[in-house]
């Protein structure tokens, strides 16, 4: 037993940072594959470390079936879905990647994602089409695998995907990868339709060995025959973004309608590479001596803006501000023009006071964008 436990701990050395985080927060195991509960997932995206040391609990087939039987259908979804499910759910590693992917995407991107899943163009996504996403995430991940002991890497793949995969299984054409640079590129680029179509034809091959999960049952029903329309897909993605933001906000609000400007700064600087956060916090305390508070609507609007950071960056470059600092009015207007999000004057002022280190009421564009990209991707840029 000790030898086996040592082998499993050694697998951490062969895992990527995302895989390591998944293994650290996952608490369930079924037939050799690891799963998160909805509670584990919320912890993984809102906490630095698990509250308790995780020991993978083995699920029986009967226990898994019971969990899936209690999974609500997609039309009963809400922004409290993960909190209501709590420990009664199973989320695979590829679904964990998909959920992370949702958290960083603008609402305008939801239609792009849906249309890419909808390989037959019937305005509905079925279970087979959705499973293509998992295969793409798996293939993309294989490109990032750390090299080393082949046996250990095979064990790691079994833990994460539930089946063994050959190392050279990434689709190629004329020696070039069909998988673009990122998961989002895969969904955005029309050229990737060829990849989706090819994988869709072979979906039965790689789905037959997969166990049903909470997400699959939620989307496609207990028999897997239901289909997902865009409205339900959009609502699920929007609800997940809202739920995670609510949890982060409520962890600081203590039941009040607002969080302090300092708490907002703490949340903003989490998962970034900023080493000396105290200087930012001290700067803000001096600049905003009287606390007014940040409402949830202001909080949510800022993170909606962050999910549109790429478009904002392009807009700023078009304004030719990339090489110099910008003022609050310029910033507020650029956010609205690029993203359609209206930030309140108080929120913009708070952001400036956090990042305006030399206190000239100007924001260093390059520094701000760099830090916000880290925050948007929760440390996994």
N, C-alpha and C positions, 0 to 999 in steps of 0.2 A: 504493500500500500504506500509506504514511504517513497519507494522508488518511482511508483506511478505518479504520485503527487509532485515529485521533483521534476519528472519529465514534463508535466503540464505547466509548471512554473517556468521551465526553460523555454517554453514556446513563446513567452513574452519577448524574448530576445529576437525572435524571428518575425515579430508583428510590427506593422506600421503604427504610428501614433493613434490613428483612428481605431485600428484593431485592438490596440492595447486598452484604449478607453472603453471600448465595448466589453472586452473581457473583464475589465475591472468593475464595471457596473452591472453586468449580467448576473442573474441570480438563479436561472433555471437551466436544466439540461434534459434533453430528450433524445434518446438514441444517439448519443455522442455529440449532438449539436447544441450549442449554447443559445439561449434566448434571454431577452430582457422582458420584464413585466412593464406595463405602462408607467408604473411608479419608478422603476429603474430608469426608463427613458427620461422622465421629467427630472430626476436627480442628475442624470448625465449632462443635461443641457443647462442646468441652473446651479449646480454645485461643483466645487473643485474636486472633491473626493466623496465617495460613498459615505453615508452616515455611519454605517456599520461595515465591518470587514465582510466581504461577500464570500459565501460558500455556496457553490452551485448545487441546488437541490434537484435531484432526479425526479422527473415527472413520469407517472405511469400513463399508459394509453388511456385508461379510464379517466384519470385526472385531466388530461389534455382535452378529451372529448367533452367533459363537463364544463371546462373553461370556455370552449368554443360554443357550446350550447347556450351559454349565458351572454354571448356577444350580441349587442344590439345591432339592428340593421342600419344602413347609412342614413336613412331618412329620420332616424332618431338621434343623429349626431348633434353635438353641442360643443360650446367652448369649455365644457367641463368633462368631456368624454374620458380623457386619460385619468383625471382625478377620480371620476366615478368608478372606472374599471379598477384602478389602484393596482392590486396584485393579481387580479383575475384577467390575465391576458398574456399572450406570448408574441414577442416581436423579434424577428430574425435579424441577422447582421445586415443583409441587403436592405431590409425594410428600415433599419436604423439609418443607413445612408440616405435612403429616400426621404425619411422624415427630416433629417438634417438639411437636405437639399430644399425642402419646402420652406424651412424657417428663414432662408436667406434670399427667397425669390420674390420679386414684385408681383402684384396682382395681375398685371398685364401679361406676365409670363405664364400664368396658369393655363390660358387658352393654348399657348404654344405647346406646353407639356401635354395637355389633353389631346391635341390634334396629332402629336407624334405617337402617342399610344394607340390612337384610333387608326390602325393600319389599313382597315378596309373602308374607311371614310363614311361609316354609317351613323356618325354622331353619337356613338355609344362605344364604351370600352368594356370588353369581356375579360374574364379571368385569364385566358390564354394570352391576350394582348398585353395585359398588365404584367404578366410574368416575364415578358421579354425585357422589361426594365431591370428586373433582378439579374438576368443573365448579362446584360450590358454592364451593370455595376460590378458584377463578379469578374468579368473579363477585363474591365478597366483596372480593377484592383490587382489583378495578377501582374499587370505591367509594373506595379509599384512594390511588389513583394521584395522583401529583403532576401538576398542570396544567403545560402548556408546549407546546413544539413537537410538533404532532400526528404528524409524520413520525418524530421520535425516539421518541415513545411507542409508535408502531406497531412500530418496530424492536425496542424493549425487550420488547413482548409476544411477538414472534416468537422472541426469545431464550429467554424464560421458558416459553412455552406451546407453541411449535412451530407456531403458526398465528396469523393476524391476527384480531383481534376488534373489532367496533364498540364505540365508547365507550358507547353507550346500550343495551347488551345485557342489563343486569341486569333480571331479571324484576320486574315491578311489577303491582300490582293496585289499582285506584282511586287511583292516584297515590302509593301507599305501598310501601315496599320490603318484599318478602317475606323478605329476608335479615336475621336478627336481628343484635344488636350484635357478637357474636363467633362464631367457628367452633363453640365448645363450646355456645353458646346454640342454634345451628342443630341440633345433635344432641340437646339435652336437651328442647326444647320440642315437644310433640306437634303444635302448629299447623304445624310445619315439614314434617309429612308431605305436605302439599299441594305444597310445593316439591319434595320428593324425587320424588313421583309424577309431577309435570309434567316434571321433568328426566329421569326414568327412561324416559319415553315417547320422548324425543328423544336418548337416550344414543348410539344408533348414529350419529347425525349428527356428534356431536363426538368420538366415539371412532375413527371411520374414519380420521381424519387423524393419529392418535397412534401413535407407535412403541411397541412393547413395551418394558418395562423390567424390571430385575432383580426389583423388588417384584411386578409383575404375574405374571411367570413363577413366582416363588417361591410365590405364593398360588394361582394358577389353572392352573399347568402350561404346558408349551411350546406346546400347542395352544389354551390359553385356555378349555378346556372343564371343568376341575375346579371344584369348589365348596368354599368355605371354611366349616367349622363353627365353633361358638363356642369349643370347646376349643383348636383350633389358633390362632384369632384371639387368644384370651386369652394363650396361651403366647408368641406372637410379641411382644405388647405387654409382657408381664412380662419376657421375655428382653432386649428392647431397653433397658428401664429398668435392669435389672441390669447389662447390658454397659457402658453409659455410666458408671454408678456404679463398677463395677470398674476401668474405665480411669482415672477420676479418683483413686480410692483408690490404685491401684498406682503412679500417677505420683509419689506421695509416700511410699509405704511402703518402697521400696527392697528388696523381697523379704521384708520382715518381716510379721508378722501384725497389726500395729497401725500407725497413724500418730500423730504427736504431737498434743497438744491445740492447739498453735500451727498445725500444718498444717491441722487441721480448721477452725480459725478462718480461715485463708487461703482455703480452699475455700468456706467459708460466705459470705465477704464478696466473693467474685468476682462480677462482673456486677451489683453493686449501686451505688447512688448515693452510698455512703459515701465522703466525700472524704478524711478523715483516718483511715485504717484503722490507722495506727501507734498511736493512742491506745487502740483496742480491744485490739490485740495486747499492748501494754505493760500494760494493765489485767489481762489474763488471765495474763501472766507473773508478776505480783506476787501474784495471787490463787491461782494453782496452781503453787507453786514446785517441786514434785516431779512429774515426768512419769510418768503411769500409762499413757497411750495410749488410743486409740479403735480398737476392733475393727471389721472390715467389717460385722458384723451390727449393731452400734450405728450405724455410719455409714449403712447401708441403712435402718434403722428410722427415722432422723431424716428422710431424704428421702421415705420413705413418708408420714410425718407432713406434710411440706411439701406433698405432692400432695393432701392433705386439708385444706389451710389454710383453704379457704372454710368448711367445716363447723366447724372449730376456732374461726374468727372468730365464727360465729353462736353457738356454745356460750359463748364468753367474754362476748359481749354479753348473753346470757341470764343469766349469772352476775353481770352488772352490774359487771364489772371494767374495762369499756372506758375509764373515765375515771380509773382509778388503777392503781398498780403491783400486781403479784401475786408471791406467794412460790413456792418450788420445788414444794411439795406441791400447791398449787392448780393450778399449771401442769401437773404430771404427771398429775393426775386429769382435768383438762379435756381433755388430749390423748387419754387413753384413752377417756373418755366419748364424745368427738366422732368419733374415728377408729378406735378399737379397737386402736391401736398402743401397746405398752408400751415406754416409753423407760427405759433404765437410770438409776439414781440418779447414776452418774458422768457420763453424757452430759448429763443435765439440769443438773447442777452446772456442767459445762463451758460449756454454753450461757449460763447465768446469769452466769458469770464473764466471758464475752466481752462481754455487753451491759450488765452492771451497772456502768455508768460511775461512779456515785457510791458504789458498794460498800456498799449497804445491804441486799444480798441480796434485792432486789426487782427485777422486770423491768418496764420501761416497755412496757406493752401496745401502745400506738399506734406507738411507734418500732420495736419488734420486728416487728410485722405489716408495716409499710411496707417495712422492709429485706428481710424474707423474701419478700414478693411480688416484689420485684425479682430476688432470687436464683432463685426458682422459675421465672420466665420468662426467665432468663438475659439480662437487660438489655433485653428486648423487651416490657415490660409496656405 
